[in-house]
Amino acid sequence: MKPQDLIRPEILALKAYHVAESDGMVKLDAMENPYSLPDALRAELAERLAHVDLNRYPQPSPQKLREAIARRMGVPQGMEILLGNGSDELIQLLILALARPGATLMYPSPTFVMYSMGATFNRMKAVAVPLRDDFSLDADAFIVRMQEEKPALVFIAYPNNPTGVLYPENDLVKIIKACPGLVVVDEAYHVFAQKSFVPRLSEFENLVVIRTVSKLGLAGIRLGYLVGRPQWVAELDKVRPPYNVSVLTQAAALFMLEKLDLLEAQAARIVSERSMLGEALKALKGVAVYPSAANFFLIRVPDADRTYEALRRQNVLVRNLNPGITSDENRILLAALREAL
């Protein structure tokens, strides 16, 4: 008996989400915050984690952590929070909960690959609506397609991954108002864009927002959170695995939320370097740079595959999207890219 005899054909046809080996590399392909915590803070965090009871299951829906997120992230009164093992799990929970037979999921394309993969996992029809050539969103065309497809679920990354483009707020409002289903605004990079739909959640009955603390500099603890009306959160909580957020993650998150100013200062530093890097990239021969409100740039080069391999040979790992980036790493990237081109 072979796996091919039993595994669903649509799963066999998929390519796994690829994470490249990065030992010894300047790692720029995961859009991480590259700044480590100060030594004194690391020691303080270690002391906090040393008192965690590893022999006990975690709280299934930790109230203190949810209250801390609500307080520090400006969640409006009357909204509820659902925690996930990264925002990836929340994406899967949303799709699982809404995946009635024949239901449709829609999203602008290109965007985060986990939307389409989640649709495949849960046998939803996935409808990708192409962005314009400059990767901007044609809201009117998207709405026309929505009226045809009547999606149960729409994902919009804000700003978008992997393009970095921040769509106009009014375009998203038009889509939310016209959508017959639930709209999920994915704000993984909100700390760099400084734009959010969280303050507007009470305006729309069919809107939830998901975020992750990964881009804040806490990618290793794997924590995401969804904010929405209680009636949505109550139903989504039914498909959440028990104990999905570990005791170490809960303790580390509570500790770091007390130090949020430090993480936000790191993000501000990344933003301040973004314009410098963008201008430097534009000055390179043959490079087209797309606007970004995130912590990375999408660029077009004459030969993406050759450039990608040339960068790898110089121990610089980027994401090859052929069909984000900071301080010292910026300098290394620019030098390597000049050589590669």
C-alpha positions as CSV (number, residue, x, y, z in Angstrom):
1,M,0.0,0.0,0.0
2,K,1.4,3.4,-1.1
3,P,0.5,6.9,0.2
4,Q,-0.7,7.6,-3.4
5,D,-3.4,4.9,-2.9
6,L,-5.0,6.7,0.1
7,I,-4.1,10.3,0.2
8,R,-6.5,12.8,-1.5
9,P,-5.4,13.7,-5.0
10,E,-5.5,17.4,-4.4
11,I,-3.1,16.9,-1.5
12,L,-0.8,14.8,-3.6
13,A,-0.8,17.6,-6.2
14,L,0.2,20.3,-3.6
15,K,3.7,21.5,-3.0
16,A,4.5,21.7,0.7
17,Y,5.1,25.2,2.2
18,H,8.9,25.4,1.7
19,V,11.2,26.8,4.3
20,A,14.8,27.1,2.9
21,E,17.8,26.0,5.0
22,S,19.4,29.1,6.4
23,D,22.4,28.0,8.5
24,G,25.2,30.5,8.0
25,M,23.0,32.8,5.8
26,V,21.9,36.3,6.1
27,K,18.2,35.3,6.4
28,L,15.9,37.7,4.7
29,D,13.3,35.4,3.2
30,A,10.9,35.2,6.2
31,M,10.3,38.9,6.8
32,E,11.5,38.6,10.4
33,N,12.5,41.3,12.8
34,P,16.3,40.8,12.9
35,Y,16.9,42.4,16.3
36,S,17.5,40.2,19.3
37,L,16.4,41.2,22.8
38,P,18.9,43.0,25.0
39,D,20.9,40.6,27.2
40,A,19.4,42.0,30.5
41,L,15.9,41.5,29.1
42,R,16.7,38.0,27.9
43,A,17.8,37.1,31.4
44,E,14.7,38.5,32.9
45,L,12.6,36.6,30.4
46,A,14.5,33.4,31.3
47,E,13.7,33.9,34.9
48,R,10.0,34.3,34.1
49,L,10.0,31.2,32.0
50,A,11.8,29.2,34.7
51,H,8.7,29.4,36.9
52,V,6.3,28.0,34.3
53,D,4.8,24.7,35.3
54,L,5.7,22.5,32.3
55,N,3.9,19.5,33.9
56,R,0.6,21.2,33.5
57,Y,-1.5,21.8,30.4
58,P,-1.8,25.5,29.4
59,Q,-4.9,27.5,30.1
60,P,-7.1,26.8,27.0
61,S,-8.2,30.4,26.6
62,P,-6.0,32.5,29.0
63,Q,-7.9,35.5,30.2
64,K,-4.8,37.5,31.4
65,L,-3.2,37.2,28.0
66,R,-6.3,38.1,26.1
67,E,-6.8,41.1,28.4
68,A,-3.2,42.2,27.9
69,I,-3.5,42.0,24.1
70,A,-6.8,43.9,24.2
71,R,-5.2,46.6,26.4
72,R,-1.9,47.0,24.6
73,M,-3.3,46.6,21.0
74,G,-6.2,49.0,21.4
75,V,-9.0,46.4,20.9
76,P,-12.4,48.2,21.1
77,Q,-14.8,47.5,23.9
78,G,-17.3,44.7,23.0
79,M,-14.9,42.8,20.8
80,E,-13.5,39.4,21.7
81,I,-10.1,37.8,21.1
82,L,-9.3,34.3,19.9
83,L,-5.7,33.0,20.3
84,G,-3.9,30.8,17.8
85,N,-0.6,29.0,17.3
86,G,0.5,31.8,15.0
87,S,-1.9,33.4,12.5
88,D,-1.5,30.4,10.3
89,E,-3.6,28.3,12.7
90,L,-6.3,31.1,12.8
91,I,-6.4,31.1,9.0
92,Q,-7.0,27.3,9.1
93,L,-9.7,27.6,11.8
94,L,-11.6,30.3,9.9
95,I,-11.6,28.2,6.7
96,L,-12.5,25.0,8.6
97,A,-15.5,26.7,10.3
98,L,-16.9,28.2,7.1
99,A,-16.1,25.3,4.7
100,R,-19.7,24.2,4.0
101,P,-20.0,22.0,0.9
102,G,-19.8,24.2,-2.2
103,A,-18.6,27.2,-0.3
104,T,-16.2,29.7,-1.9
105,L,-13.1,31.5,-0.6
106,M,-11.8,34.6,-2.4
107,Y,-8.7,36.7,-2.2
108,P,-6.6,39.1,-4.3
109,S,-3.7,37.4,-6.0
110,P,-0.7,37.1,-5.5
111,T,-1.0,37.0,-1.8
112,F,-0.2,34.8,1.2
113,V,-0.2,31.2,0.0
114,M,-1.8,29.7,3.1
115,Y,-5.2,31.1,2.0
116,S,-5.3,28.9,-1.1
117,M,-3.7,26.0,0.7
118,G,-6.3,26.2,3.5
119,A,-9.0,26.1,0.9
120,T,-7.5,22.9,-0.6
121,F,-7.2,21.3,2.8
122,N,-10.8,21.9,3.6
123,R,-12.3,21.4,0.1
124,M,-13.4,25.0,-0.4
125,K,-13.5,26.5,-3.9
126,A,-10.6,29.0,-4.1
127,V,-11.1,32.1,-6.3
128,A,-8.0,34.2,-6.9
129,V,-8.7,37.6,-8.3
130,P,-5.6,39.1,-10.1
131,L,-4.2,42.3,-8.9
132,R,-3.3,45.0,-11.4
133,D,0.1,44.8,-13.1
134,D,1.5,47.2,-10.5
135,F,0.0,44.9,-7.7
136,S,-2.6,47.5,-6.7
137,L,-6.1,46.3,-5.9
138,D,-8.9,46.8,-8.4
139,A,-11.7,47.0,-5.8
140,D,-14.5,47.3,-8.4
141,A,-13.4,44.3,-10.3
142,F,-13.1,42.4,-7.1
143,I,-16.6,43.3,-6.1
144,V,-18.0,42.3,-9.5
145,R,-16.3,38.9,-9.0
146,M,-17.7,38.7,-5.5
147,Q,-21.2,39.2,-6.8
148,E,-20.7,36.3,-9.2
149,E,-19.1,33.9,-6.8
150,K,-20.9,34.9,-3.5
151,P,-18.0,33.8,-1.3
152,A,-18.5,32.7,2.2
153,L,-15.0,33.9,3.1
154,V,-12.7,36.7,1.8
155,F,-9.1,37.1,2.9
156,I,-7.3,40.5,2.3
157,A,-3.7,40.9,3.6
158,Y,-3.3,44.6,4.7
159,P,-0.5,45.3,3.7
160,N,-0.2,42.5,1.3
161,N,2.3,39.7,1.4
162,P,4.4,39.2,-0.8
163,T,4.0,42.6,-2.5
164,G,4.1,45.0,0.5
165,V,1.3,47.1,-1.0
166,L,-1.1,48.8,1.4
167,Y,-4.5,49.0,-0.4
168,P,-6.5,52.2,0.1
169,E,-8.7,52.0,3.2
170,N,-11.8,53.1,1.2
171,D,-11.4,50.2,-1.2
172,L,-11.4,47.7,1.6
173,V,-14.5,49.3,3.1
174,K,-16.3,49.0,-0.3
175,I,-15.4,45.3,-0.4
176,I,-16.5,44.7,3.2
177,K,-19.8,46.4,2.6
178,A,-20.4,44.5,-0.7
179,C,-19.3,41.0,0.6
180,P,-22.1,38.5,1.3
181,G,-19.8,36.5,3.6
182,L,-17.1,37.1,6.2
183,V,-14.1,39.4,5.4
184,V,-10.8,38.6,7.2
185,V,-8.3,41.5,7.2
186,D,-4.9,40.0,7.8
187,E,-2.7,42.6,9.5
188,A,0.4,40.6,10.0
189,Y,2.5,43.6,9.1
190,H,0.4,46.3,10.9
191,V,3.3,47.5,13.1
192,F,5.1,48.7,9.9
193,A,2.1,50.1,8.1
194,Q,0.6,51.9,11.1
195,K,-2.9,51.3,9.6
196,S,-5.5,49.0,11.0
197,F,-9.1,48.0,10.8
198,V,-9.2,47.0,14.5
199,P,-10.7,50.4,15.5
200,R,-13.4,50.0,12.9
201,L,-14.6,46.5,13.8
202,S,-17.8,47.7,15.4
203,E,-18.8,49.3,12.1
204,F,-19.1,46.0,10.2
205,E,-20.9,42.8,11.2
206,N,-19.0,40.7,8.7
207,L,-15.4,41.7,9.6
208,V,-12.7,40.1,11.7
209,V,-9.0,41.0,11.9
210,I,-6.2,38.6,12.4
211,R,-2.7,39.5,13.6
212,T,0.6,37.8,14.6
213,V,3.3,38.9,17.1
214,S,5.9,37.3,14.7
215,K,6.8,40.5,12.8
216,L,7.1,42.4,16.1
217,G,10.1,40.3,16.9
218,L,8.5,37.3,18.5
219,A,8.3,34.8,15.6
220,G,9.7,32.0,17.8
221,I,6.9,31.9,20.2
222,R,4.2,31.3,17.5
223,L,1.3,33.5,18.7
224,G,-1.5,34.9,16.6
225,Y,-4.8,36.5,17.6
226,L,-8.1,37.2,16.0
227,V,-10.3,40.1,17.0
228,G,-14.0,40.2,16.2
229,R,-17.5,40.3,17.5
230,P,-18.4,37.8,20.2
231,Q,-20.8,35.9,18.0
232,W,-18.0,35.1,15.5
233,V,-15.4,34.3,18.1
234,A,-17.8,32.0,20.0
235,E,-18.3,29.9,16.8
236,L,-14.7,29.9,15.8
237,D,-13.6,28.8,19.2
238,K,-15.5,25.5,18.7
239,V,-13.0,24.4,16.1
240,R,-9.9,25.6,18.0
241,P,-7.8,22.6,19.3
242,P,-7.7,22.5,23.1
243,Y,-4.4,23.8,24.6
244,N,-3.3,25.3,21.3
245,V,-1.1,28.0,22.9
246,S,1.6,26.5,25.0
247,V,2.5,27.6,28.6
248,L,5.8,28.9,27.4
249,T,4.2,31.0,24.7
250,Q,1.6,32.4,27.1
251,A,4.3,33.3,29.6
252,A,6.6,34.8,27.1
253,A,3.8,36.8,25.4
254,L,2.6,38.3,28.7
255,F,6.2,39.3,29.6
256,M,6.9,40.9,26.2
257,L,3.6,42.8,26.2
258,E,4.9,44.6,29.2
259,K,7.9,45.5,27.0
260,L,5.9,46.4,23.9
261,D,7.6,49.8,23.6
262,L,10.9,48.1,22.9
263,L,9.5,46.0,20.1
264,E,7.7,49.0,18.6
265,A,10.9,51.0,18.7
266,Q,12.6,48.2,16.8
267,A,9.8,48.3,14.2
268,A,10.1,52.0,13.9
269,R,13.8,51.6,13.3
270,I,13.0,49.2,10.5
271,V,10.5,51.6,9.0
272,S,13.0,54.5,9.1
273,E,15.5,52.4,7.1
274,R,12.8,51.2,4.6
275,S,12.9,54.4,2.5
276,M,16.7,54.4,2.5
277,L,16.8,50.8,1.3
278,G,14.1,51.5,-1.3
279,E,16.0,54.4,-2.8
280,A,19.2,52.4,-2.9
281,L,17.5,49.5,-4.6
282,K,16.0,51.8,-7.2
283,A,19.5,53.1,-8.0
284,L,20.6,49.6,-9.1
285,K,20.6,49.0,-12.8
286,G,17.7,46.9,-14.0
287,V,15.9,46.8,-10.7
288,A,12.2,47.9,-10.4
289,V,11.0,48.4,-6.8
290,Y,7.4,48.3,-5.7
291,P,6.0,50.5,-2.9
292,S,6.0,48.7,0.5
293,A,4.2,49.4,3.8
294,A,5.7,46.3,5.3
295,N,9.3,45.3,6.4
296,F,10.3,44.0,2.9
297,F,10.4,45.0,-0.7
298,L,9.2,43.2,-3.8
299,I,11.6,43.9,-6.7
300,R,11.7,42.9,-10.3
301,V,15.0,42.0,-11.9
302,P,15.9,40.9,-15.4
303,D,16.6,37.3,-14.4
304,A,15.1,36.4,-11.0
305,D,16.4,32.8,-10.9
306,R,19.9,33.7,-11.7
307,T,19.9,36.6,-9.2
308,Y,18.4,34.4,-6.5
309,E,21.2,31.8,-6.9
310,A,23.9,34.5,-7.1
311,L,22.7,35.9,-3.8
312,R,22.7,32.4,-2.3
313,R,26.3,32.0,-3.3
314,Q,27.0,35.1,-1.2
315,N,25.1,33.6,1.7
316,V,22.1,36.0,1.3
317,L,18.8,34.2,1.4
318,V,15.8,36.0,-0.1
319,R,12.4,34.8,-1.4
320,N,12.3,34.1,-5.1
321,L,8.8,34.9,-6.4
322,N,9.6,34.3,-10.1
323,P,6.2,32.8,-11.9
324,G,12.0,42.4,3.9
325,I,15.1,43.8,5.3
326,T,17.1,45.7,7.8
327,S,20.2,47.7,9.0
328,D,23.4,45.7,8.6
329,E,21.5,43.1,6.6
330,N,20.5,45.9,4.2
331,R,24.2,46.7,3.6
332,I,25.0,43.1,3.0
333,L,22.0,42.6,0.7
334,L,22.9,45.7,-1.4
335,A,26.5,44.7,-1.8
336,A,25.5,41.1,-2.8
337,L,22.8,42.3,-5.1
338,R,25.2,44.7,-6.9
339,E,27.6,41.8,-7.4
340,A,24.7,39.4,-8.5
341,L,23.5,41.9,-11.1
